[in-house]
Amino acid sequence: MPDFRMLLSPSANHVYRDATPRLAAAELEITAGFADQIAITSLGRADALRFSADDLDELALAAQSSLLVGFEESDGWLRPLDLPNLQVMDDDLVTIPKYPGKTNEAFTRLLLHLTLSQVSRPGPLEVLDPLAGRGTTLLAAWQAGHHGFGVEADEKAFDALASYLKTYLRTKRIKHSAQVSRVRREGRSLGRRLDAEARLDEATHDHPAQPGAPRLKMTVFTGDTRDSATLFGRKRFDAIVTDAPYGVVHGAEQRSSGQRGSDRHGSERHGDPHPGGRDRSPSGLLAEAIPIWRSQLKPGGALGISWNTYTLSRDELLEMLTDAGLHPFDDGPWLEFEHRVDSSINRDLVVAITD
């Protein structure tokens, strides 16, 4: 059986960098059924995985979120693999935005890939992040060639995403449309929405057309995540991918778990009541939101969620998912994703599917 090496992309975050080999090994085991005898190793001083395969699936290997370069081992030599590039937009779409509390881009790609791997429909898929923040998950979905949809209660985060997306598409000379409009129903204002489309199949002077590339769509509403089904109406999604509030305060900014200015970290004291009587603790928010999110999934859809285990136990979250009619994965490599972010955040993830 031929042997292969997978050189892992380095992370600027040293804590996440230490966890990357273990997370990547679990990701490979789940999403690449061809891989056998997966082991953590190194190439020089760089982290890598080693595995065996009788029939290498280059598309599945190329989709790995931590892949930098793939090699085949033969007679003591490493031959680089000419793997396809599955990204339809540049890395800087996701990496340019920098702000306190931003979720690590590598982890976002990991969660996205794991969730979409459980959806059998061909892409491009429609991905909802009902706690969108400044849009890291939605931008990662675009980069991978999928449509992005979101809900975000923090007006400043919504404005930041809209401004960044317009600037990026204009700077890159990508044919596009992007506009923010008011949402009114029955004479009542429900907030605002961002509608954007990147027409990658159309050439400009500085940006060549990509034959067969999708016209990527993005719609984001301002509003509470628990109103997501109301905002999107009858629309259903192939996958929901979100990084739940961590229930901690970062710096001077204090944001509720349903209304964040950064992507994920949430804030305010655990258990404080949300204006209007809603519980905005991480556990209270998820208990109310998960059944709503479940109603927005298509048959055969998947929900991927990461969270801080210091504010909500895995068993509690699994019970919420099961009570909502979802079927979470809770064995084997699915139990290998827990990792430390800092002294107040121990992050884990779970993926659940519909019938």
Buried (B, 14 or more C-beta within 10 A) or exposed (E): EEBBBBBBBBBEBEEBBEBBBBBBBBBBBBBBEBBEEBEBEBBEEEBBBBBBBEEBBEEBBBBBBBBBBBBBBEEEEBEEBEBEEBBBBEEEBBBEBEEEBBBBBBBBBBBBBBBBBBBEEEBBBBBBBBBBBBBBBBBBBBBBBBBBBBBBBBEBBBBBBBEBBBEBBEEBEBBBEBEBEEBEEEEEEBBBBBBBBBBBEBBEEEBEEBEEBBBBBBBBBBBBBBBBBBBBEEEBBBBBBBBBBBBBBBEEBEBBBBBBBBBBBBBBEBEBEBEEEBBBBBBBBBBBBBBBBBEBBBEEBBBBBBBBBBBBEBEBBBEBBEEBBBEBBBEEBBEBBBBEBEEBBBBBBBBBBBE
